[in-house]
Amino acid sequence: MDLSRVAAAPAATLLAPLRPISPAAAAARAAPDFADKISRFQARANTVLDAGASGGERVQAYQDVFAMAVRGDLLGMSDDDRALYDAATSKSDIGQRAYQLQESYIGAMNAAASQGGAAAAIKAGLANFDGLSASDQQILFKGGINAPGSSGSSPYAGVQDWRDNMSAQLKMVSYMRPDGVFDPNIGVKRAQDPRFAEALRLSNDRSNTTAGWTQQVLALFSGDAPKDRVELSDAAKATAGAWTSLSAGSQTAPYQTGSIVSTRA
């Protein structure tokens, strides 16, 4: 997920003139469950801003608020609730840290990919994640890697499911692109490989973040020895390392008690 959707959201202007209510917003407000959705949003947003809540509670609430937004539950919200949304997302310490960590994670993967291909990118992403503190790992996972999609659902059940999927992705790209570059003649070269047709089908499957896809790939390559090393050039190592150092060295103290004033009544 691209967290710029959160970070780039315009701040609500409390002194702005009232805007006409769109037909879609009016319809949303008329829905029988609208009040319940807004009430839940307010509770979750205030948990994000509650300095007395635990770090885990605040990060989960942040993910819940984002899920409600992308699912369309907040359509028709008032200007006051828009201001609360901004406070809990782009203006909160968790929202800002999530954006920063996501930028570093993507930067590390892109830097590795430019030198070593897709397999190197996957390993760089895992290395970037593993180099973070436990609290930052939680923020990056819930606020970035496992952020809800347009349906409001997250792709992975937990961190281990994501790790399993990354392992499956690595096996797939190492098989389909052993030299880091896609070979258009791979079908001819591997015509006698009994696994090729199934690997090709799975590589073209768009549901490649699901647990079912992950297990099929891991089963397909279950007899292969794991490849736990990808050679990068010195330039690639330096670039990827710089991104990892950025995420580890630019802490914003996401859970410092008293750093955020609660809006809870």
HELIX and SHEET records of a PDB file:
HELIX    1   1 SER A    4  ALA A    7  1                                   4    
HELIX    2   2 PRO A   23  ALA A   30  1                                   8    
HELIX    3   3 PHE A   34  VAL A   48  1                                  15    
HELIX    4   4 GLY A   55  ARG A   71  1                                  17    
HELIX    5   5 ASP A   79  ALA A   88  1                                  10    
HELIX    6   6 ASP A   93  ASP A  130  1                                  38    
HELIX    7   7 ALA A  134  LEU A  140  1                                   7    
HELIX    8   8 PHE A  141  ILE A  145  3                                   5    
HELIX    9   9 VAL A  159  MET A  176  1                                  18    
HELIX   10  10 ILE A  186  LYS A  189  1                                   4    
HELIX   11  11 PHE A  196  SER A  203  1                                   8    
HELIX   12  12 ALA A  211  LEU A  220  1                                  10    
HELIX   13  13 ASP A  234  GLY A  249  1                                  16    
END                                                                             
